[in-house]
Amino acid sequence: MTSLLPHPHLFPRQKEAEYAQNPPAGPTPSSSSPPGTNQRFTLLPTNNSSVIEQLRVWERTLPDGRGNGIAGLSIAWTNHDEKRVGMCEGAASKEFRFQKGERIQIMYVYAGDDGVEGLWFVTDAQRSFFPGRSSTRYDMGNLGSGILVGFEGWEEMEEGDGVVVGLLALGATFR
């Protein structure tokens, strides 16, 4: 399987209304992809003025045993909406609660042959969050900066039974 994460220099920063999305979640799956093997997702609040208050991440052991990758995400917004994507079973591996007005200064996603392997960010309050694992420099993309509003990407689903097993690609939405 090949990661659907686009190379960061191919997708310059875009502004749409009050959101900036960096980078887009990835290309549409090829027509040769069997049905049910992946599914696009968008996690945004129902109220445009809401921002992410809490981010919870579930990790999974990568197939080759090199460490943990990202299995699922749960987002809670300031308007009390909550959405999940990926495989979110049991207790979350790691959690991050944003302070009011806290901004992300830099955010990277690490991707490899097994999909999204890690996520890392630092905020203007000098706090950081790093679930999963890092990859080589060529397998990482800068998702941007600002107040985090949501995520978009692709879920990885097992062929045949359609069970979600992880995330193939991940993009972030900022304001």
C-alpha positions as CSV (number, residue, x, y, z in Angstrom):
1,M,0.0,0.0,0.0
2,T,1.2,3.5,-0.8
3,S,0.5,6.5,1.4
4,L,-1.9,9.0,0.0
5,L,-0.2,11.9,1.7
6,P,0.8,14.4,-1.0
7,H,4.2,16.0,-1.1
8,P,4.0,19.3,0.8
9,H,5.5,21.5,-1.9
10,L,2.8,20.5,-4.4
11,F,0.0,22.1,-2.3
12,P,0.6,25.7,-1.3
13,R,-1.3,27.2,1.5
14,Q,-4.9,28.1,0.6
15,K,-7.4,30.4,2.2
16,E,-11.1,29.5,2.0
17,A,-13.5,31.9,3.8
18,E,-12.1,31.8,7.4
19,Y,-10.3,28.5,7.1
20,A,-6.9,27.6,5.7
21,Q,-6.4,24.0,4.8
22,N,-2.9,22.6,4.5
23,P,-2.4,20.3,2.7
24,P,-5.5,18.8,1.0
25,A,-6.1,15.3,2.3
26,G,-4.8,13.6,-0.8
27,P,-5.7,12.4,-4.3
28,T,-8.9,10.6,-5.1
29,P,-8.3,6.8,-5.0
30,S,-7.6,5.3,-8.3
31,S,-10.4,3.6,-10.2
32,S,-8.5,0.3,-9.7
33,S,-8.9,0.6,-5.9
34,P,-11.4,-2.1,-4.7
35,P,-14.6,-0.7,-3.2
36,G,-14.5,-0.4,0.6
37,T,-10.7,-0.3,1.0
38,N,-10.6,3.4,2.0
39,Q,-12.9,6.2,2.9
40,R,-12.5,10.0,2.9
41,F,-13.3,11.9,6.1
42,T,-13.8,15.5,7.1
43,L,-13.9,16.5,10.8
44,L,-15.2,20.1,11.2
45,P,-17.4,21.7,13.8
46,T,-21.1,22.4,13.1
47,N,-20.6,25.9,14.3
48,N,-18.0,28.0,12.3
49,S,-16.9,29.9,15.4
50,S,-15.9,26.7,17.3
51,V,-12.3,25.5,17.5
52,I,-10.7,22.2,18.7
53,E,-10.7,22.0,22.5
54,Q,-9.4,18.5,23.0
55,L,-7.6,16.0,20.7
56,R,-7.4,12.3,21.6
57,V,-5.3,9.9,19.6
58,W,-5.3,6.1,19.5
59,E,-2.1,4.4,18.4
60,R,-1.6,1.0,16.8
61,T,1.4,-1.3,16.3
62,L,2.6,-0.9,12.7
63,P,2.6,-4.2,10.7
64,D,6.4,-4.4,10.4
65,G,6.8,-3.9,14.2
66,R,8.8,-0.6,13.8
67,G,6.7,1.2,16.4
68,N,3.3,2.8,16.8
69,G,1.2,4.5,14.1
70,I,-2.0,6.5,14.3
71,A,-5.1,4.3,14.4
72,G,-7.8,6.9,15.2
73,L,-8.6,10.5,16.3
74,S,-11.4,11.9,18.5
75,I,-12.0,15.7,18.3
76,A,-14.0,17.7,20.9
77,W,-14.8,21.3,19.9
78,T,-15.6,24.3,22.1
79,N,-19.3,24.0,21.2
80,H,-19.3,20.5,22.8
81,D,-19.5,18.6,19.4
82,E,-17.4,15.5,19.3
83,K,-16.5,13.3,16.3
84,R,-14.3,10.3,15.8
85,V,-12.5,8.8,12.9
86,G,-10.4,5.7,12.4
87,M,-10.0,2.9,15.0
88,C,-10.9,4.3,18.4
89,E,-11.2,1.3,20.7
90,G,-10.5,1.3,24.4
91,A,-8.8,4.2,26.2
92,A,-7.0,6.8,24.0
93,S,-3.2,6.5,23.9
94,K,-2.6,10.2,24.2
95,E,-4.6,13.4,24.8
96,F,-4.0,17.1,24.3
97,R,-6.3,19.9,25.7
98,F,-5.9,23.3,24.1
99,Q,-5.9,26.4,26.2
100,K,-8.3,29.2,25.1
101,G,-6.8,31.0,22.1
102,E,-3.8,28.6,21.9
103,R,-2.3,28.5,18.4
104,I,-0.2,25.8,16.7
105,Q,3.1,27.2,15.5
106,I,4.1,24.2,13.5
107,M,2.5,20.9,12.8
108,Y,3.9,17.9,10.9
109,V,2.4,14.6,9.9
110,Y,4.6,11.6,9.3
111,A,3.5,9.0,6.7
112,G,4.9,5.8,5.3
113,D,3.8,2.7,3.6
114,D,1.5,1.9,6.5
115,G,-0.3,5.2,6.3
116,V,-0.2,7.9,9.0
117,E,2.6,7.0,11.4
118,G,2.8,10.1,13.6
119,L,1.7,13.6,14.3
120,W,3.7,16.4,15.9
121,F,3.0,20.0,16.8
122,V,4.2,22.8,19.0
123,T,2.0,25.6,20.2
124,D,2.6,29.3,21.0
125,A,2.3,28.3,24.7
126,Q,5.5,26.2,24.2
127,R,3.6,22.9,24.6
128,S,4.0,20.0,22.3
129,F,2.2,16.8,21.3
130,F,3.7,13.8,19.6
131,P,1.6,10.6,19.2
132,G,2.9,7.8,16.9
133,R,6.4,7.8,15.5
134,S,8.5,10.0,13.3
135,S,9.6,8.9,9.8
136,T,12.4,10.0,7.5
137,R,12.4,13.7,6.4
138,Y,11.0,12.7,3.0
139,D,7.9,11.1,4.6
140,M,6.8,14.2,6.5
141,G,4.6,17.1,5.6
142,N,4.1,20.5,7.3
143,L,0.4,20.9,7.8
144,G,0.5,24.6,8.7
145,S,-0.1,26.8,11.7
146,G,-2.9,28.7,13.4
147,I,-5.9,27.9,15.6
148,L,-6.8,24.2,14.9
149,V,-10.4,23.8,13.6
150,G,-10.4,20.3,12.2
151,F,-8.9,17.5,10.1
152,E,-9.5,15.7,6.8
153,G,-8.0,12.6,5.3
154,W,-8.5,9.0,4.4
155,E,-9.4,6.0,6.6
156,E,-7.7,2.7,5.8
157,M,-10.3,-0.2,5.7
158,E,-9.5,-3.9,5.5
159,E,-10.4,-5.5,2.2
160,G,-13.5,-7.7,2.3
161,D,-15.0,-6.8,5.7
162,G,-14.6,-3.0,5.6
163,V,-13.3,-2.7,9.1
164,V,-11.3,0.5,9.8
165,V,-7.8,-0.3,10.8
166,G,-6.0,3.2,10.7
167,L,-5.5,6.4,8.7
168,L,-4.0,6.6,5.3
169,A,-3.7,10.4,5.0
170,L,-4.2,13.4,7.3
171,G,-4.6,17.1,6.6
172,A,-5.4,19.9,9.1
173,T,-7.8,22.9,8.9
174,F,-6.7,26.1,10.6
175,R,-8.2,29.5,11.2
